Amino acid sequence: MKTLTRCAVDIIALGNDIYSFNVEQARGDGSHNIITVVMMELKLDLHEALEWVGHYHRERKLEFLRAVKELPMWSSEIDRQVAQYVNGIGNWVRANDCWSFESGQYFGQDGLRVQETRMAPKVV
């Protein structure tokens, strides 16, 4: 359960930093974004940092899915509660992803197009 929670938090935080980077760097507020941190700490360019963070994000998703498969069985009542928790934490991750594209916060009116194409216009 701890692994599921940790992975969900990581997935949300990493996704948020990926989606918000363009807007944050355009307004001079990107120093706390994981993309900027990776660029500085690992001496990578933007493309390389995005690849690094994207890989780390994918690894956390795979770890989450493995942890779900490895959950033990208890009693039917406990198993029902665990399934409800896992479903809820998965919905939390998905809801944050949807909000990032649908709210207009990071991509304005282009959010659904960006979600589909994974290509965001450069903000200057």
Salt bridges, closest charged atoms under 4 A:
ASP29 OD2 - ARG27 NH2 3.40
ASP29 OD1 - HIS32 ND1 3.85
GLU51 OE2 - HIS47 NE2 3.92
GLU63 OE2 - ARG6 NH2 2.55
GLU63 OE1 - ARG60 NE 2.90
GLU77 OE2 - ARG80 NH2 2.69
ASP97 OD2 - ARG94 NH1 2.79
ASP110 OD2 - ARG113 NH2 3.84
